[in-house]
Amino acid sequence: MNILEAVKAAFISLSLNKTRSFLTMLGVIIGVFAVISLVSLVKGVENFVTDQFNALGSNLILVAPGRTGFNQDPAVTFTNNKLRAKHIELIEKYAGNYIVGVTPSIRVGKTVKYKNKQFAATVSGVNEKAFQITDVSAETGRNFTEGEVSSKARVTVIGPQVSDELFGEIDPLGKKVTVEGIAFEVIGVLNKKGLNSDDRILVPYTSLDTYLGIDKFSGIATKAKDGQKIDIVMGQVELALLHDLKADEFDVLSQKDILSSVSNILGVLSAGLGAVAAISLVVGGIGIMNIMLVSVTERTKEIGLRKALGATPSNIAVQFLSEAVVISLMGGVIGISLGWLLTVGISSLIRAQIPGWALIISVGFSVGVGVLFGTYPAITAGKKDPIESLRYE
């Protein structure tokens, strides 16, 4: 019996008991689905974070409070956060020749209201240089000016999603939105980025301090001039801050540093969840082995008859091994298909994708599980005594 004949016979045998065959491959389906979904989600999150930073432009440098790395939570959790307005001046003084500009960043989640409508937005306190540094600017209306920052003007540039939710088809320019009862005049609507920058409003950081009492910086952002080496500019920014802060009171990070940290975190997460998926595959393999052993017992008389007609032990073993591999491979294909459907479903939220290597590994694991856990039942079937098998009732 050649391989093709064995596979064909395996399909015929499995089709005789479809329900049991499906239940047997269920463990493999779950395991492969978990692997594909995990890889897809992690890749999607990585793409999402990368897109977030790319949307802010290149050569971006961030200063975070403390030495614990970049904090993405809008509520600053560092108890020793000492970043203040004077540090903006220090960076401008000592690193001004290397940078486009520098802006503080105060991020806090607040409910923004207009008449009877409200929207949960991120309120970002920045200065006028933020529009140059982050490549985010007013598409309609205008950005706020240095004078408005200095005078603590109650003006705001809102994201397109905020505009849609609060104003719909109404022109928001000149209208006033309120944050904790404080009115801010809408002077511009940001260009659409398609990321979470669309659901925020920008206000002068001085206004955020004066009217809402929020003065702690979530961070400081600056941008290296074209042609400047990022490492050199980061060094200048660090030297500037060391005039007032200790080395452990701040951290200077590039986009590359942040993305590398995110990749490391996602890598650890993938390893942990991958181990869980591997356990599912092993459990699925054990299920295949158990069912194949039951099948060998049930088909003892068939084995004896085939041996009586000239089938060798290897022929019998190949047939049962083929059935185990087919069950496992079919489970893998179904798992991949379900994972692909999930990827398509979430691709509108994050740019999820399934790398080619994940497909190859999933198929390889499926075949490997079938071979590994199908070998013992196959050998058991091949060793059956033909005379005893024919007598089996």
CORTANOR-V226999 format. One record per backbone hydrogen bond with DSSP energy under -0.5 kcal/mol. CO is the residue of the C=O (numbers start at 1). NH is the residue of the N-H. Records with the same first field share a line. If there is no record, write none. Layout:
# CORTANOR-V226999
CO=NH, NH
This chain:
# CORTANOR-V226999
2=6
3=7
4=8
5=9
6=10
7=11
8=12
9=13
10=14
11=15
12=16
13=16
14=17
15=18
17=21
18=22
19=23
20=24
21=25
22=26
23=26
25=29
26=30
27=31
28=32
29=33
30=34
31=35
32=36
33=37
34=38
35=39
36=40
37=41
38=42
39=43
40=44, 353
41=45
42=46
43=47
44=48, 351
45=49
46=50
47=51
48=52
49=53
50=54
51=55
52=56
53=56
54=57
59=224
60=255
61=222
62=64, 253
63=220
64=251
70=72
74=76
77=79
78=81
80=82
83=217
84=87, 88
85=88, 89
86=90
87=91
88=92
89=93
90=94
91=95
92=96
95=98, 99
98=225
101=223
103=221
105=107, 218, 219
106=125
108=123
110=112, 121
111=180
112=119
113=178
114=117
117=114
119=112, 121
121=110, 123
122=124, 201
123=108, 125
124=126, 203
125=106
126=205
127=130
128=131
129=132, 133
130=134
137=191
140=189
145=149
146=150
147=151
148=153
149=152
153=155
154=185
155=204
156=158, 187, 188
157=202
158=190
159=163
160=164
161=165
162=166
163=167, 168
164=168
167=170
170=172
172=175
175=186
177=184
178=113
179=182
181=183
182=179
184=177
185=156, 187
186=174
187=142
188=158
189=139, 140
195=198
196=199
197=200
198=161, 162
199=122
200=159
201=124
202=157
203=126
204=207, 208
205=209
206=210
207=211, 212
208=212, 214
209=213
213=215
219=105
220=63
221=103
222=61
223=100, 101
225=228
229=233
230=234
231=235
232=236
233=237
234=238
235=239
236=240
237=241
238=242
240=243
241=244, 245
246=249
247=250
249=66
251=64, 253
253=62
254=258
255=259
256=260
257=261
258=262
259=263
260=264
261=265
262=266
263=267
264=268
265=269
266=270
267=271
268=272
269=273
270=274
271=275
272=276
273=277
274=278
275=279
276=280
277=281
278=282
279=283
280=284
281=285
282=286
283=287
284=288
285=289
286=290
287=291
288=292
289=293
290=294
291=295
292=296
293=297
294=298
295=299
297=300
299=303
300=304
301=305
302=306
303=307
304=308
305=309
306=311
307=310
312=316
313=317
314=318
315=319
316=320
317=321
318=322
319=323
320=324
321=325
322=326
323=327
324=328
325=329
326=330
327=331
328=332
329=333
330=334
331=335
332=336
333=337
334=338
335=339
336=340
337=341
338=342
339=343
340=344
341=345
342=346
343=347
346=349, 350
350=352
353=355
355=358, 359
356=360
357=361
358=362
359=363
360=364
361=365
362=366
363=367
364=368
365=369
366=370
367=371
368=372
369=373
370=374
371=375
374=378
375=379
376=380
377=381
378=382
379=383
381=384
385=389
386=390
387=391
388=392
389=392
